[in-house]
């Protein structure tokens, strides 16, 4: 496989490359993502929002009413999860 890389080729394509068989045009992100994909590594797609929600779903079952964050979790669960995650 032939990789054609360039700055900005991930989202916008300033240079129009002629399509070639068994080639991939990519930028900085694709240069790392494509070999990782071929090696079988899962892509990292976690953003801050999904991390906070996942942490919130972990905090709720652990809260037995005696945790230091229990009152805050009942008042504003998302802000509590975000603060504890930070």
MMTF fields as JSON, N, C-alpha, C and O atoms, coordinates in Angstrom:
{
  "mmtfVersion": "1.0.0",
  "mmtfProducer": "UNKNOWN",
  "numBonds": 343,
  "numAtoms": 344,
  "numGroups": 86,
  "numChains": 1,
  "numModels": 1,
  "chainsPerModel": [1],
  "groupsPerChain": [86],
  "chainIdList": ["A"],
  "bondAtomList": [4, 2, 8, 6, 12, 10, 16, 14, 20, 18, 24, 22, 28, 26, 32, 30, 36, 34, 40, 38, 44, 42, 48, 46, 52, 50, 56, 54, 60, 58, 64, 62, 68, 66, 72, 70, 76, 74, 80, 78, 84, 82, 88, 86, 92, 90, 96, 94, 100, 98, 104, 102, 108, 106, 112, 110, 116, 114, 120, 118, 124, 122, 128, 126, 132, 130, 136, 134, 140, 138, 144, 142, 148, 146, 152, 150, 156, 154, 160, 158, 164, 162, 168, 166, 172, 170, 176, 174, 180, 178, 184, 182, 188, 186, 192, 190, 196, 194, 200, 198, 204, 202, 208, 206, 212, 210, 216, 214, 220, 218, 224, 222, 228, 226, 232, 230, 236, 234, 240, 238, 244, 242, 248, 246, 252, 250, 256, 254, 260, 258, 264, 262, 268, 266, 272, 270, 276, 274, 280, 278, 284, 282, 288, 286, 292, 290, 296, 294, 300, 298, 304, 302, 308, 306, 312, 310, 316, 314, 320, 318, 324, 322, 328, 326, 332, 330, 336, 334, 340, 338],
  "bondOrderList": [1, 1, 1, 1, 1, 1, 1, 1, 1, 1, 1, 1, 1, 1, 1, 1, 1, 1, 1, 1, 1, 1, 1, 1, 1, 1, 1, 1, 1, 1, 1, 1, 1, 1, 1, 1, 1, 1, 1, 1, 1, 1, 1, 1, 1, 1, 1, 1, 1, 1, 1, 1, 1, 1, 1, 1, 1, 1, 1, 1, 1, 1, 1, 1, 1, 1, 1, 1, 1, 1, 1, 1, 1, 1, 1, 1, 1, 1, 1, 1, 1, 1, 1, 1, 1],
  "groupList": [{"groupName": "UNK", "atomNameList": ["N", "CA", "C", "O"], "elementList": ["N", "C", "C", "O"], "formalChargeList": [0, 0, 0, 0], "bondAtomList": [1, 0, 2, 1, 3, 2], "bondOrderList": [1, 1, 2], "singleLetterCode": "X", "chemCompType": "L-PEPTIDE LINKING"}],
  "groupTypeList": [0, 0, 0, 0, 0, 0, 0, 0, 0, 0, 0, 0, 0, 0, 0, 0, 0, 0, 0, 0, 0, 0, 0, 0, 0, 0, 0, 0, 0, 0, 0, 0, 0, 0, 0, 0, 0, 0, 0, 0, 0, 0, 0, 0, 0, 0, 0, 0, 0, 0, 0, 0, 0, 0, 0, 0, 0, 0, 0, 0, 0, 0, 0, 0, 0, 0, 0, 0, 0, 0, 0, 0, 0, 0, 0, 0, 0, 0, 0, 0, 0, 0, 0, 0, 0, 0],
  "groupIdList": [1, 2, 3, 4, 5, 6, 7, 8, 9, 10, 11, 12, 13, 14, 15, 16, 17, 18, 19, 20, 21, 22, 23, 24, 25, 26, 27, 28, 29, 30, 31, 32, 33, 34, 35, 36, 37, 38, 39, 40, 41, 42, 43, 44, 45, 46, 47, 48, 49, 50, 51, 52, 53, 54, 55, 56, 57, 58, 59, 60, 61, 62, 63, 64, 65, 66, 67, 68, 69, 70, 71, 72, 73, 74, 75, 76, 77, 78, 79, 80, 81, 82, 83, 84, 85, 86],
  "secStructList": [7, 3, 3, 3, 3, 7, 6, 6, 6, 6, 6, 7, 7, 1, 1, 7, 7, 7, 7, 7, 6, 6, 3, 3, 3, 3, 7, 2, 2, 2, 2, 2, 2, 2, 2, 2, 2, 2, 6, 6, 7, 7, 7, 7, 7, 7, 7, 2, 2, 2, 2, 2, 2, 2, 2, 2, 2, 2, 2, 2, 2, 2, 7, 7, 1, 7, 1, 6, 6, 2, 2, 2, 2, 2, 2, 7, 2, 2, 2, 2, 2, 2, 2, 2, 2, 7],
  "xCoordList": [0.839, 0.0, 0.885, 1.912, 0.481, 1.21, 0.451, -0.734, 1.14, 0.555, 1.016, 2.214, 0.065, 0.362, -0.051, -1.241, 0.909, 0.604, 0.937, 1.777, 0.256, 0.507, -0.214, -1.184, 0.251, -0.375, -1.762, -1.918, -2.756, -4.121, -4.879, -6.011, -4.297, -4.997, -6.04, -6.748, -6.149, -7.161, -8.559, -9.462, -8.758, -10.085, -10.289, -11.246, -9.414, -9.507, -8.372, -7.306, -8.583, -7.546, -7.132, -7.781, -6.054, -5.63, -5.051, -5.172, -4.434, -3.842, -4.672, -4.985, -5.022, -5.799, -4.833, -4.112, -4.839, -3.984, -4.759, -5.953, -4.094, -4.755, -4.938, -4.014, -6.12, -6.358, -5.463, -5.307, -4.886, -4.04, -4.541, -5.069, -4.362, -4.76, -3.86, -2.64, -4.463, -3.754, -2.966, -1.818, -3.598, -2.965, -3.976, -5.186, -3.462, -4.299, -3.738, -2.554, -4.59, -4.19, -4.647, -5.834, -3.707, -4.041, -3.095, -2.041, -3.508, -2.686, -2.054, -1.771, -1.835, -1.14, -1.919, -1.336, -3.224, -4.035, -4.068, -3.901, -4.283, -4.355, -3.044, -3.026, -1.948, -0.63, -0.449, 0.243, -1.063, -0.991, -2.18, -2.039, -3.336, -4.547, -4.54, -4.974, -4.067, -4.111, -3.238, -3.725, -1.984, -1.198, -1.764, -1.704, -2.317, -2.917, -4.133, -4.344, -4.932, -6.093, -5.648, -6.242, -4.621, -4.13, -3.495, -3.459, -2.991, -2.414, -3.488, -3.191, -4.731, -5.833, -6.059, -6.769, -5.469, -5.662, -6.945, -7.2, -7.764, -9.013, -8.735, -7.805, -9.532, -9.315, -9.705, -10.632, -9.002, -9.328, -10.325, -9.974, -11.565, -12.606, -13.236, -14.241, -12.644, -13.219, -13.015, -11.887, -14.088, -13.98, -14.336, -14.695, -14.24, -14.45, -15.866, -16.059, -16.841, -18.228, -18.465, -19.084, -17.989, -18.198, -17.44, -17.909, -16.272, -15.524, -16.279, -16.327, -16.874, -17.628, -18.855, -19.134, -19.579, -20.779, -20.396, -21.079, -19.318, -18.865, -18.476, -18.791, -17.796, -17.405, -18.632, -18.682, -19.611, -20.86, -21.558, -22.053, -21.596, -22.218, -21.45, -22.01, -20.177, -19.384, -19.6, -19.59, -19.796, -19.99, -21.332, -21.415, -22.373, -23.72, -23.831, -24.352, -23.367, -23.479, -22.582, -22.881, -21.492, -20.567, -21.063, -20.578, -22.025, -22.528, -23.507, -24.593, -23.098, -23.944, -24.517, -25.055, -24.405, -24.915, -23.875, -24.106, -22.736, -21.681, -20.435, -19.424, -20.495, -19.344, -19.292, -20.317, -18.087, -17.931, -18.612, -18.917, -18.845, -19.444, -20.94, -21.556, -21.525, -22.919, -23.918, -24.789, -23.806, -24.746, -24.576, -25.556, -23.33, -23.074, -23.589, -24.115, -23.44, -23.908, -25.423, -25.948, -26.123, -27.588, -28.034, -29.083, -27.242, -27.607, -27.312, -28.186, -26.084, -25.678, -24.734, -23.518, -25.282, -24.454, -23.373, -22.252, -23.696, -22.714, -21.552, -20.395, -21.849, -20.768, -19.908, -18.694, -20.522, -19.753, -18.826, -17.654, -19.343, -18.51, -17.361, -16.233, -17.648, -16.597, -15.515, -14.324, -15.943, -14.979, -14.116, -12.899, -14.725, -13.952, -13.039, -11.947, -13.481, -12.649, -11.427, -10.344, -11.616, -10.477, -9.481, -8.451],
  "yCoordList": [-1.172, 0.0, 1.235, 1.278, 2.224, 3.486, 4.56, 4.784, 5.23, 6.314, 7.645, 7.895, 8.482, 9.842, 10.76, 10.894, 11.393, 12.207, 13.667, 13.999, 14.514, 15.94, 16.684, 16.181, 17.857, 18.67, 19.084, 19.637, 18.812, 19.211, 18.237, 18.524, 17.102, 16.156, 15.32, 14.535, 15.474, 14.707, 15.253, 14.499, 16.562, 17.133, 17.83, 17.547, 18.713, 19.443, 18.966, 18.597, 18.969, 18.51, 19.657, 19.911, 20.348, 21.468, 21.028, 21.733, 19.879, 19.366, 18.208, 17.282, 18.254, 17.173, 16.112, 16.332, 14.97, 13.872, 12.978, 12.743, 12.498, 11.565, 10.235, 9.746, 9.652, 8.378, 7.282, 7.145, 6.513, 5.394, 4.135, 4.176, 3.034, 1.759, 1.433, 1.581, 0.993, 0.617, 1.777, 1.617, 2.953, 4.107, 4.794, 4.672, 5.519, 6.22, 7.617, 7.783, 8.629, 10.011, 10.393, 10.307, 10.813, 11.157, 12.227, 12.498, 12.823, 13.826, 13.257, 12.063, 14.146, 13.722, 12.663, 11.683, 12.846, 11.886, 10.533, 9.488, 10.567, 9.319, 8.568, 7.341, 9.3, 8.669, 7.758, 6.744, 8.109, 7.259, 6.312, 5.19, 6.744, 5.929, 4.718, 3.637, 4.877, 3.782, 2.596, 1.466, 2.797, 1.632, 0.995, -0.225, 1.809, 1.254, 0.401, -0.658, 0.864, 0.097, -1.237, -2.276, -1.209, -2.434, -3.385, -4.594, -2.839, -3.684, -4.244, -5.072, -3.8, -4.299, -3.542, -4.026, -2.362, -1.558, -0.756, -0.176, -0.708, 0.054, 1.548, 2.011, 2.304, 3.756, 4.398, 3.941, 5.45, 6.174, 7.265, 8.252, 7.074, 8.033, 8.674, 9.377, 8.431, 8.997, 10.505, 10.992, 11.22, 12.655, 12.926, 12.007, 14.163, 14.502, 14.155, 13.658, 14.408, 14.142, 12.664, 12.31, 11.81, 10.379, 9.87, 8.96, 10.446, 10.061, 10.452, 9.68, 11.662, 12.12, 11.231, 10.832, 10.924, 10.079, 8.676, 8.1, 8.134, 6.812, 6.836, 5.905, 7.894, 8.02, 8.188, 7.643, 8.939, 9.117, 7.774, 7.48, 6.966, 5.65, 4.724, 3.749, 5.017, 4.254, 4.759, 3.975, 6.072, 6.655, 6.277, 6.016, 6.25, 5.994, 4.675, 4.676, 3.562, 2.315, 2.304, 1.615, 3.063, 3.084, 3.959, 3.846, 4.829, 5.739, 4.993, 4.595, 4.816, 4.117, 5.06, 4.608, 6.366, 7.342, 7.799, 8.753, 7.133, 7.493, 8.027, 8.285, 8.193, 8.732, 10.239, 10.885, 10.797, 12.239, 13.049, 14.225, 12.436, 13.142, 12.87, 13.313, 12.163, 11.729, 12.864, 12.8, 13.906, 15.029, 15.778, 16.173, 15.967, 16.658, 15.842, 16.397, 14.532, 13.657, 13.723, 13.666, 13.841, 13.957, 15.316, 15.426, 16.363, 17.719, 17.955, 18.39, 17.668, 17.898, 16.771, 16.898, 15.672, 14.503, 14.723, 14.236, 15.441, 15.615, 16.491, 16.173, 17.586, 18.452, 17.735, 17.932, 16.905, 16.139, 15.152, 15.041, 14.436, 13.481, 14.18, 13.688, 15.321, 16.055, 16.549, 16.463, 17.069, 17.569, 16.438, 16.586, 15.319, 14.195, 13.587, 13.111, 13.603, 13.056, 13.93, 13.43, 15.248, 16.155, 15.979, 16.654],
  "zCoordList": [0.0, 0.0, 0.0, 0.677, -0.754, -0.856, -0.087, -0.332, 0.849, 1.608, 1.027, 0.893, 0.688, 0.237, 1.368, 1.652, 2.018, 3.186, 2.92, 2.083, 3.653, 3.551, 4.653, 5.221, 4.949, 5.991, 5.516, 4.427, 6.335, 6.015, 5.138, 4.748, 4.817, 3.953, 4.686, 4.055, 6.01, 6.744, 6.52, 6.158, 6.73, 6.602, 5.271, 4.55, 4.959, 3.688, 2.794, 3.287, 1.545, 0.628, -0.29, -1.305, 0.069, -0.766, -2.107, -3.108, -2.113, -3.349, -3.861, -3.112, -5.104, -5.693, -6.22, -7.193, -5.562, -5.987, -6.948, -6.763, -7.94, -8.851, -8.131, -7.481, -8.245, -7.552, -8.118, -9.331, -7.22, -7.613, -6.921, -5.809, -7.602, -7.035, -5.841, -5.918, -4.747, -3.525, -2.936, -2.52, -2.906, -2.268, -1.361, -1.553, -0.368, 0.581, 0.765, 1.059, 0.593, 0.828, 2.228, 2.544, 3.064, 4.431, 4.958, 4.383, 6.067, 6.733, 7.982, 8.071, 8.956, 10.162, 10.928, 11.392, 11.064, 11.818, 11.118, 11.748, 9.83, 9.076, 9.035, 8.936, 9.11, 9.088, 10.297, 10.209, 11.424, 12.609, 12.704, 13.19, 12.251, 12.393, 11.458, 11.855, 10.251, 9.277, 9.684, 9.659, 10.055, 10.506, 11.777, 11.932, 12.693, 13.9, 13.551, 14.142, 12.589, 12.136, 11.54, 11.826, 10.725, 10.077, 11.083, 10.858, 12.2, 13.251, 14.178, 15.039, 14.009, 14.81, 16.101, 16.983, 16.23, 17.431, 17.301, 16.245, 18.353, 18.262, 18.249, 18.909, 17.505, 17.465, 18.785, 19.454, 19.156, 20.375, 20.008, 19.362, 20.424, 20.075, 21.307, 21.201, 22.472, 23.685, 23.719, 23.638, 23.837, 24.059, 25.514, 26.248, 25.925, 27.331, 27.781, 28.891, 26.944, 27.322, 27.591, 28.595, 26.723, 26.931, 28.149, 28.832, 28.429, 29.626, 30.892, 31.85, 30.902, 32.071, 32.291, 33.421, 31.234, 31.361, 31.836, 32.682, 31.3, 31.73, 33.209, 33.951, 33.633, 35.037, 35.934, 37.036, 35.459, 36.206, 36.403, 37.491, 35.354, 35.461, 36.391, 36.893, 36.627, 37.583, 39.006, 39.955, 39.154, 40.481, 41.105, 42.306, 40.288, 40.823, 41.59, 42.706, 41.044, 41.818, 43.068, 44.043, 43.03, 44.17, 45.309, 46.434, 45.027, 46.056, 46.964, 46.543, 48.206, 49.172, 50.226, 51.236, 49.998, 50.941, 51.945, 52.687, 51.977, 52.918, 52.222, 52.876, 50.927, 50.188, 50.363, 50.58, 50.266, 50.451, 49.352, 49.545, 48.225, 47.089, 46.954, 45.984, 47.888, 47.772, 47.613, 46.746, 48.438, 48.343, 47.024, 46.391, 46.622, 45.347, 44.174, 43.209, 44.252, 43.173, 43.037, 41.925, 44.148, 44.094, 43.585, 42.95, 43.859, 43.443, 41.966, 41.217, 41.549, 40.153, 39.735, 39.882, 39.218, 38.944, 37.882, 38.031, 36.832, 35.752, 36.204, 35.93, 36.892, 37.379, 38.405, 38.44, 39.242, 40.224, 39.537, 39.897, 38.552, 37.828, 37.109, 37.105, 36.507, 35.801, 36.76, 36.463, 37.918, 38.902, 39.447, 39.552, 39.791, 40.306, 39.243, 39.556, 38.007, 36.932, 36.675, 36.371, 36.802, 36.612, 37.726, 37.745]
}
